[in-house]
Each structure stands twice: as structure tokens, then as C-alpha cells.
Amino acid sequence: MYYERMSILPCRHRLVPERESYCWRETARAAEDGMALMFQARDGRGPVRCDRSLAAACPFREWSERAYKARMVPCPHCHRRHREGSNSQMLCEAWSSVKMELARMRRETPEGHRYYEEGTTRSPYDEHTTALIRRLVWQRLKGAVLRRDRYRCQDCGVGFNGRRRKVYDPRARGGRGGYRWESLEVHHIMPRALGGSDHPGNLKTLCPACHQVYTHELTAGLVEKRRERRSLMYELRDQDEDFVEDPWDAI
């Protein structure tokens, strides 16, 4: 059975496949002509709206002219049925891969070691996993890491009864003092900016104070590297070498 009365053909990247809707496809892959494509709204803050003209020009269209409704297929991971190629199927595959990595780490790491001390760049899921699925997996993975670490900061050892706790802040209410909520955070041991992944072995639980220390160290290191890079470029310019503007200056 195929859709006969649709304004545009169905697409699994579209939020509502049966009619004109937002496209959640996010990609930086190069097209055949070598240009990088990124689908987003004109304001740069949201997904683009997919209409008939965009669907006709889309290089990532995955349907035929007679677009048949995707069939239901059994899932070897959750033993349920998913629409073939749907987000639910891709999410189930990616999350199952992450759970396998969690189980493997429990078997292979020594007692009391829940993560890799130096972090890792190994990805817990397939490299072609879409950005939407990565975000959904990340939400689940954060909860799994907090439970693995028993809701305790892995640096200072402070424990939380759950994801957050109420702490006294003397600066609250204009200096009169008061209570506020403080939440545990999941830290990338090897930062994403340096190639770190969302692998469970690259994640550990930290309280906000300890996490802020790592953030400041990373920021200071990146600033220092940028300063050294710019100094080198200015030296090359003074020596009449080919000079290229630092792309970071445009950010």
C-alpha cells in the first residue's frame, strides 16, 4: 500500500512523514560537487521546513516515485517490531550498542574501576548515527552513568541521594542566604573538543564544583593554544611567508 493523496512523498527524515513538515536531517557530509550541506532554518536556530521544492532537490531522499509504506520488522534487540528505517528502530539499535559497551566494561575493568582514567575516543555506536539519535541516546546515557557511579562525585566523593540535592547558598536572595538545587553532571574525561566520544568509559559523574575546575582548565588550554597559533602566523607574515587568516578569528 502506498500513499496516493499526499502533497509530497514521505521521508523518514521528516517529522511528520505524511505531509509538509520539519526535516530533522542534520549532516555535514559533502555532496557530489564537493560542497558541504547543512539543513537548518534561515534563522539558524531550528530545523528547516521540507516542502515539495526542497524534497525534489534533496540529495538525501530515500524514496522512490512510488513510495511504499515502510513495513514493520522485528527487532533483535528489544524483540518488538519497528517501522523499517524509523527513528525508533535506529534509537533501539544505538542504545543497544551502548548497553553492550556498559556490560563489557563491567566484565573487563578491575573491581572499583567504572571508567577509563585517560578516557577514550572509541564511539559506542555506528559512525553514521544521526545527530537526533545521538541526542536521544545521550539523554539515556547520562542517567545510566549516574546510576553506575551511584550518584556520587568521582573526584571529591560527595554523594547525592538522587540527581540533585538542596544546598545552602549564602549569596542567594541578595546576600541574605537561602537554599538552591544543585545537580550532578556527567563529564567527558577526554573532552569532545579533543576527540573524546560518548563512550561510557569516557564519562564520569562530577559535582558542579569539580566539573567547573575541568572546564576552566580546558578553556585556558584552548586559549593558550590559540594564542600560540596566532603568534606563529604573525611571525610567518613578518617573514613574508604565505599568510592565511586564522579561521578561529571569525568565531
Secondary structure as a PSIPRED ss2 file (coil, helix, strand):
# PSIPRED VFORMAT (PSIPRED V4.0)

   1 M C   1.000  0.000  0.000
   2 Y E   0.000  0.000  1.000
   3 Y C   1.000  0.000  0.000
   4 E C   1.000  0.000  0.000
   5 R C   1.000  0.000  0.000
   6 M C   1.000  0.000  0.000
   7 S C   1.000  0.000  0.000
   8 I C   1.000  0.000  0.000
   9 L C   1.000  0.000  0.000
  10 P C   1.000  0.000  0.000
  11 C C   1.000  0.000  0.000
  12 R C   1.000  0.000  0.000
  13 H C   1.000  0.000  0.000
  14 R E   0.000  0.000  1.000
  15 L C   1.000  0.000  0.000
  16 V C   1.000  0.000  0.000
  17 P C   1.000  0.000  0.000
  18 E C   1.000  0.000  0.000
  19 R C   1.000  0.000  0.000
  20 E C   1.000  0.000  0.000
  21 S E   0.000  0.000  1.000
  22 Y E   0.000  0.000  1.000
  23 C E   0.000  0.000  1.000
  24 W C   1.000  0.000  0.000
  25 R C   1.000  0.000  0.000
  26 E C   1.000  0.000  0.000
  27 T C   1.000  0.000  0.000
  28 A C   1.000  0.000  0.000
  29 R C   1.000  0.000  0.000
  30 A E   0.000  0.000  1.000
  31 A C   1.000  0.000  0.000
  32 E C   1.000  0.000  0.000
  33 D C   1.000  0.000  0.000
  34 G C   1.000  0.000  0.000
  35 M C   1.000  0.000  0.000
  36 A E   0.000  0.000  1.000
  37 L C   1.000  0.000  0.000
  38 M C   1.000  0.000  0.000
  39 F C   1.000  0.000  0.000
  40 Q C   1.000  0.000  0.000
  41 A C   1.000  0.000  0.000
  42 R C   1.000  0.000  0.000
  43 D C   1.000  0.000  0.000
  44 G C   1.000  0.000  0.000
  45 R C   1.000  0.000  0.000
  46 G C   1.000  0.000  0.000
  47 P C   1.000  0.000  0.000
  48 V E   0.000  0.000  1.000
  49 R E   0.000  0.000  1.000
  50 C E   0.000  0.000  1.000
  51 D C   1.000  0.000  0.000
  52 R H   0.000  1.000  0.000
  53 S H   0.000  1.000  0.000
  54 L H   0.000  1.000  0.000
  55 A H   0.000  1.000  0.000
  56 A H   0.000  1.000  0.000
  57 A H   0.000  1.000  0.000
  58 C C   1.000  0.000  0.000
  59 P C   1.000  0.000  0.000
  60 F C   1.000  0.000  0.000
  61 R C   1.000  0.000  0.000
  62 E C   1.000  0.000  0.000
  63 W C   1.000  0.000  0.000
  64 S C   1.000  0.000  0.000
  65 E C   1.000  0.000  0.000
  66 R C   1.000  0.000  0.000
  67 A C   1.000  0.000  0.000
  68 Y E   0.000  0.000  1.000
  69 K C   1.000  0.000  0.000
  70 A C   1.000  0.000  0.000
  71 R C   1.000  0.000  0.000
  72 M E   0.000  0.000  1.000
  73 V E   0.000  0.000  1.000
  74 P E   0.000  0.000  1.000
  75 C C   1.000  0.000  0.000
  76 P C   1.000  0.000  0.000
  77 H C   1.000  0.000  0.000
  78 C C   1.000  0.000  0.000
  79 H C   1.000  0.000  0.000
  80 R C   1.000  0.000  0.000
  81 R E   0.000  0.000  1.000
  82 H E   0.000  0.000  1.000
  83 R E   0.000  0.000  1.000
  84 E C   1.000  0.000  0.000
  85 G C   1.000  0.000  0.000
  86 S C   1.000  0.000  0.000
  87 N H   0.000  1.000  0.000
  88 S H   0.000  1.000  0.000
  89 Q H   0.000  1.000  0.000
  90 M H   0.000  1.000  0.000
  91 L H   0.000  1.000  0.000
  92 C H   0.000  1.000  0.000
  93 E H   0.000  1.000  0.000
  94 A H   0.000  1.000  0.000
  95 W H   0.000  1.000  0.000
  96 S H   0.000  1.000  0.000
  97 S H   0.000  1.000  0.000
  98 V H   0.000  1.000  0.000
  99 K H   0.000  1.000  0.000
 100 M H   0.000  1.000  0.000
 101 E H   0.000  1.000  0.000
 102 L H   0.000  1.000  0.000
 103 A H   0.000  1.000  0.000
 104 R H   0.000  1.000  0.000
 105 M H   0.000  1.000  0.000
 106 R H   0.000  1.000  0.000
 107 R H   0.000  1.000  0.000
 108 E H   0.000  1.000  0.000
 109 T C   1.000  0.000  0.000
 110 P C   1.000  0.000  0.000
 111 E C   1.000  0.000  0.000
 112 G C   1.000  0.000  0.000
 113 H C   1.000  0.000  0.000
 114 R C   1.000  0.000  0.000
 115 Y C   1.000  0.000  0.000
 116 Y C   1.000  0.000  0.000
 117 E C   1.000  0.000  0.000
 118 E C   1.000  0.000  0.000
 119 G C   1.000  0.000  0.000
 120 T C   1.000  0.000  0.000
 121 T C   1.000  0.000  0.000
 122 R C   1.000  0.000  0.000
 123 S C   1.000  0.000  0.000
 124 P C   1.000  0.000  0.000
 125 Y C   1.000  0.000  0.000
 126 D C   1.000  0.000  0.000
 127 E C   1.000  0.000  0.000
 128 H C   1.000  0.000  0.000
 129 T C   1.000  0.000  0.000
 130 T C   1.000  0.000  0.000
 131 A H   0.000  1.000  0.000
 132 L H   0.000  1.000  0.000
 133 I H   0.000  1.000  0.000
 134 R H   0.000  1.000  0.000
 135 R H   0.000  1.000  0.000
 136 L H   0.000  1.000  0.000
 137 V H   0.000  1.000  0.000
 138 W H   0.000  1.000  0.000
 139 Q H   0.000  1.000  0.000
 140 R H   0.000  1.000  0.000
 141 L H   0.000  1.000  0.000
 142 K H   0.000  1.000  0.000
 143 G H   0.000  1.000  0.000
 144 A H   0.000  1.000  0.000
 145 V H   0.000  1.000  0.000
 146 L H   0.000  1.000  0.000
 147 R H   0.000  1.000  0.000
 148 R H   0.000  1.000  0.000
 149 D C   1.000  0.000  0.000
 150 R C   1.000  0.000  0.000
 151 Y C   1.000  0.000  0.000
 152 R E   0.000  0.000  1.000
 153 C C   1.000  0.000  0.000
 154 Q C   1.000  0.000  0.000
 155 D C   1.000  0.000  0.000
 156 C C   1.000  0.000  0.000
 157 G C   1.000  0.000  0.000
 158 V C   1.000  0.000  0.000
 159 G E   0.000  0.000  1.000
 160 F C   1.000  0.000  0.000
 161 N C   1.000  0.000  0.000
 162 G C   1.000  0.000  0.000
 163 R C   1.000  0.000  0.000
 164 R E   0.000  0.000  1.000
 165 R E   0.000  0.000  1.000
 166 K E   0.000  0.000  1.000
 167 V E   0.000  0.000  1.000
 168 Y E   0.000  0.000  1.000
 169 D E   0.000  0.000  1.000
 170 P C   1.000  0.000  0.000
 171 R C   1.000  0.000  0.000
 172 A H   0.000  1.000  0.000
 173 R H   0.000  1.000  0.000
 174 G H   0.000  1.000  0.000
 175 G H   0.000  1.000  0.000
 176 R C   1.000  0.000  0.000
 177 G C   1.000  0.000  0.000
 178 G E   0.000  0.000  1.000
 179 Y E   0.000  0.000  1.000
 180 R E   0.000  0.000  1.000
 181 W E   0.000  0.000  1.000
 182 E E   0.000  0.000  1.000
 183 S E   0.000  0.000  1.000
 184 L C   1.000  0.000  0.000
 185 E E   0.000  0.000  1.000
 186 V E   0.000  0.000  1.000
 187 H E   0.000  0.000  1.000
 188 H E   0.000  0.000  1.000
 189 I C   1.000  0.000  0.000
 190 M C   1.000  0.000  0.000
 191 P C   1.000  0.000  0.000
 192 R H   0.000  1.000  0.000
 193 A H   0.000  1.000  0.000
 194 L H   0.000  1.000  0.000
 195 G C   1.000  0.000  0.000
 196 G C   1.000  0.000  0.000
 197 S C   1.000  0.000  0.000
 198 D C   1.000  0.000  0.000
 199 H C   1.000  0.000  0.000
 200 P H   0.000  1.000  0.000
 201 G H   0.000  1.000  0.000
 202 N H   0.000  1.000  0.000
 203 L E   0.000  0.000  1.000
 204 K E   0.000  0.000  1.000
 205 T E   0.000  0.000  1.000
 206 L E   0.000  0.000  1.000
 207 C C   1.000  0.000  0.000
 208 P H   0.000  1.000  0.000
 209 A H   0.000  1.000  0.000
 210 C H   0.000  1.000  0.000
 211 H H   0.000  1.000  0.000
 212 Q H   0.000  1.000  0.000
 213 V H   0.000  1.000  0.000
 214 Y H   0.000  1.000  0.000
 215 T H   0.000  1.000  0.000
 216 H H   0.000  1.000  0.000
 217 E H   0.000  1.000  0.000
 218 L H   0.000  1.000  0.000
 219 T H   0.000  1.000  0.000
 220 A H   0.000  1.000  0.000
 221 G H   0.000  1.000  0.000
 222 L H   0.000  1.000  0.000
 223 V H   0.000  1.000  0.000
 224 E H   0.000  1.000  0.000
 225 K H   0.000  1.000  0.000
 226 R H   0.000  1.000  0.000
 227 R H   0.000  1.000  0.000
 228 E H   0.000  1.000  0.000
 229 R H   0.000  1.000  0.000
 230 R H   0.000  1.000  0.000
 231 S H   0.000  1.000  0.000
 232 L H   0.000  1.000  0.000
 233 M H   0.000  1.000  0.000
 234 Y H   0.000  1.000  0.000
 235 E H   0.000  1.000  0.000
 236 L H   0.000  1.000  0.000
 237 R H   0.000  1.000  0.000
 238 D H   0.000  1.000  0.000
 239 Q C   1.000  0.000  0.000
 240 D C   1.000  0.000  0.000
 241 E C   1.000  0.000  0.000
 242 D C   1.000  0.000  0.000
 243 F C   1.000  0.000  0.000
 244 V C   1.000  0.000  0.000
 245 E C   1.000  0.000  0.000
 246 D C   1.000  0.000  0.000
 247 P H   0.000  1.000  0.000
 248 W H   0.000  1.000  0.000
 249 D H   0.000  1.000  0.000
 250 A H   0.000  1.000  0.000
 251 I C   1.000  0.000  0.000
